[in-house]
Amino acid sequence: MVWHTVPKAVQLLFPKRIWTADGLENQVYLTFDDGPVPGVTDFVLNELAKRGQQATFFLVGDNLRKNRALGREIIASGHHIGNHTFNHLNGWKTSDQDYLKNIQAFDQEFEASLGLKTDLFRPPYGLIRNSQAKALLKTKKLIMWNVLSGDYDQRIPGKQILSKSIDHTRSGSIVVFHDQEKTVEVLPKVLPPYLDFLLERGFITGLL
């Protein structure tokens, strides 16, 4: 099951995690998880550039290691990058020590490949133990979301992904798409019309 929006009760349970973002009126925050992946990340960058829109990319460290040029292109295009672990780990299935080491491995790769640091972190699958979150909150912002497109679920028709994403988008929304292998076919059907919707409704895209 895909929750296209996160229930308020869940958000209230974890108030130190960032579910929505304050900003200008009609500002939304586009995010893309799991890249950089050739053929997908560059498609996303092109579509954003066509419309002058910005996004935050939560990268997997091993993908960055394999595709450093794409990582540099994300930065050169004016977008932000966040930590999504080095190996896309499920926090619920990983010891605290191994999880935190994997996050540190991303930071080391990020600095080695791009010469930068980031205080943004998003847990893969949205799954993170409270003990892991407590440790990370000392140095990082835990960026969650309140609009999940479901683009990674190949059972969901593109029209439904688009309509649900549009229906739940509000000012301050943090919206999740994925630039990865599973979305290579659906993103071209969903992302351009969604970005056009933002423009038509006067939404401004902000950076986290």
N, C-alpha and C positions, 0 to 999 in steps of 0.2 A: 504494500500500500504506500502511496506517495501522499504525504501531507503537503499540499501546495502552499498552505500557509500554516505557521506555527501557532497553536492555540495560546491565548494570553496566559492561561494557567501555567503552561510550561515556561513561558518567558519569565513569569513572576517567581517561579521556583529558583531561577538562576539569574538574579538581578545584576550580577557583576559581569555577565557575558553580554555582549552588544548585539541586540536583535534588530534594532532600528537605529537610525542616525539622525540627529538634529542638523538642520542646515537651512538653506534658503527655502522659502515656500515653493512647493512643486519640485523639490530636488529629490532624486532617487539615486541609489548607489548600485551600479552594476558590478557584479563579481563573476569571475570565471575560475573554476577549480580544475586541478589535475594536470595542467600543461607544464611546460610548453611541448606541443606535439605538432610536427610538421604537417601541413595540409589542413590543420584545424585552427591552431593558434593564429597563423598568418591570415586565414580567412576572417577570423574575428577581428583582427587588427585592421584589415582592409575595410570591413563594414563599419567599424567605429570611426575610422578616418574619413570615410565618405560623408559622415554626418557631424563630424567635429565633436564626437562624444568620448567620454572618459570612462575608465573602468579600473578595478583592482583585480589583479590576477594572483590567485593563491596557487603557487607552483609546488610540484613534487620535486624534491631535490635531485633524485636520480634522473628525472626527465630534463631538468636544467643542465645537469652534467653532460647529458647526451646532446643537448640542443642549446648550447650557450649563445649562439648567434641569435636565436629567437628570443632568448632572455634579454639580450642587449637591445633588440628591436622593440620589445615591450617598453623598456625604460626610455629609449630614444623617442618613442611615440607619445611620451608624456603621461604614461599610466603608472600606477603603483603596483608593487609586488609584495605578497605576504607569504608566510611560511605555512606549508601544508604537510609537514614532515618530509623526511627524505624518501621513505618507502611507502607512503600512503597507509599508515598504520591505523588500526582500529584500537583506540585507547582502552576499550573495555576488555580487549583480548591480549593486552600487552602490559607487562610489568611497568611500574612507574619509572624504574631506572632505565629500562630499555626505551621507553617512550621518550623520556626527556633527552636521552642520548641521541635518538633519531632526529629530534627537533634541533639539537645542537649541530648535528651533521649537516642539516639543511643550511643553518646559519653559516657554517664554515664554507660550504660550497658557494653560497650566495656571495660571500665576501671575496672568495677566491676568483670566481668567474666574472663578477660585475663590480667588485670593489665597493659594495654597499652593505648596509645593515637594514633590518626591518624589525619593527616592534609589533607587527601584525601577525596573528596566528589564527588559523581556522582548523579545527579538528576534522580529519576525514570522517565521513559519514555523520558528522555532528556528534560523535561518540567519544566522550572523554570522562575519566573518573574525576570525582571531586578532588581527590588528592593531587592528581595531575594538574587540574585547573588551578588549584591553590598555589602550587609551585610556579606555574607559568605566569600567573597574574602579578608576580613580583617584578617582571620585566616586560611582559607583553600584553597587548589588548587581545581578548578572545572575541573574534568576530564571527557571529553566527549569521542568522538571516531571518526574515519573516515571509519571504516569497521564494519557494523552491519550484523551479520550472518543471522538474521531472524529465528533462531532456535525455537523461541517461537511461531511462526505462524504455526499452524498445517495444514494449507492449502498448505504450500509450500513443495514440495517433497524434501526428504533428499539430492538427487543428485543435485538439484538446489541450495540448501543451501551451499553445499560443493563447487560446481563449482563457484558460485558467490563470496564466501569468498576467494577462491584461486585467482580468477581473480583480485580482488581489493587489495590484500595484497602487500604492498610495504615496503621498508625500512622506519622505523619510524611509521608504522601503529599502531594504537591502535584498537584492534579487540575485539568485544563484543560477548560473548556467555552467556548463562544463565544456572545456576545450580538450577533448580526449577521443580515443578511438571509437567509443560507443556512440558518440554524437556526430560523427562525421557526415552521416546522411541526413539527420534530422535538423541540425543547426541551419543549413541553408534554407530550409523551409520555414523555420521558426524565428530565427534571430533578425533577419532583415525587416519583416513586418512588425516585430516587437519594437525594434529601434525606431521605425517610422511612427508607430503609435506614440512613443514617448515624445517625438518631435511635434506631432499633430496636436497632442494634448498640452503642449507647453512645458513638459517636464525637462529639467536640467539634470544632467548626470554629474555627480560629484565623486570625489576621491576619498577613500577612507584613510 
